[in-house]
Structure formats: structure tokens, C-alpha cells
């Protein structure tokens, strides 16, 4: 099982980024996928989850209305569209799979929001 994030970078306040997570080694369409983030000196925070097979989503209160999670089962990818980014969104963003009671994490991708 492998999940690999990409798409992080440096952006100004009010800007946008799109993160992607490429998954392999399991039947992607059967599992919910999540994005978490961890800011320096803080704990890991759930950002968004997309369920399977319904495709319903759960968005964290701190990003609601600004972030959107989506998935493309044919490509084994899950994305996080982040709009109107603010300095408090600065963090390492992780893709997560929960499968058979075990959590799989990617290496993370850094998002830095600064003017």
C-alpha cells in the first residue's frame, strides 16, 4: 500500500493550491480517503474525508467553504482544492487511508501561506 502526496508550495494569502494523492497497492474505490494537516508545534488535524462508494464528504470546520475534497477512482487519486488560503493554513498536508484498522500515511507535502 502506498499513498504519495504532491502539489504543495508557497502561496500568498487569498491564493489557491490543489493537492493530489496518488494511491496504489489496494482497491482504491472501496475505501474512504482523508486529508490531514499538521502545523509546526501542533497536533495532526483532520481536514477532509471523502467516503466510498457514496462519495459523500466531511469537511473540517476550520476550512469549510474554502476547501473541497474529490476523488477519481479510475485514476486512484484523491485531491484537495484549497481556495482563499490563509496564513493559518500553513502546514504539512498528509493523505491518509484507513484500511483494516491500520492507518497508512504519505510523506506529506508542505503548504506555506505567506505574503
Secondary structure by P-SEA (a helix, b strand, c coil): cbbbbcbbbbbcccbbbbbbbbbccccccccccbbbbbccccccccccccccccccccccccccccbbbbbbccccbbbbbbcccccccccbbbbbbbcccbbbbccbbbbbbcc
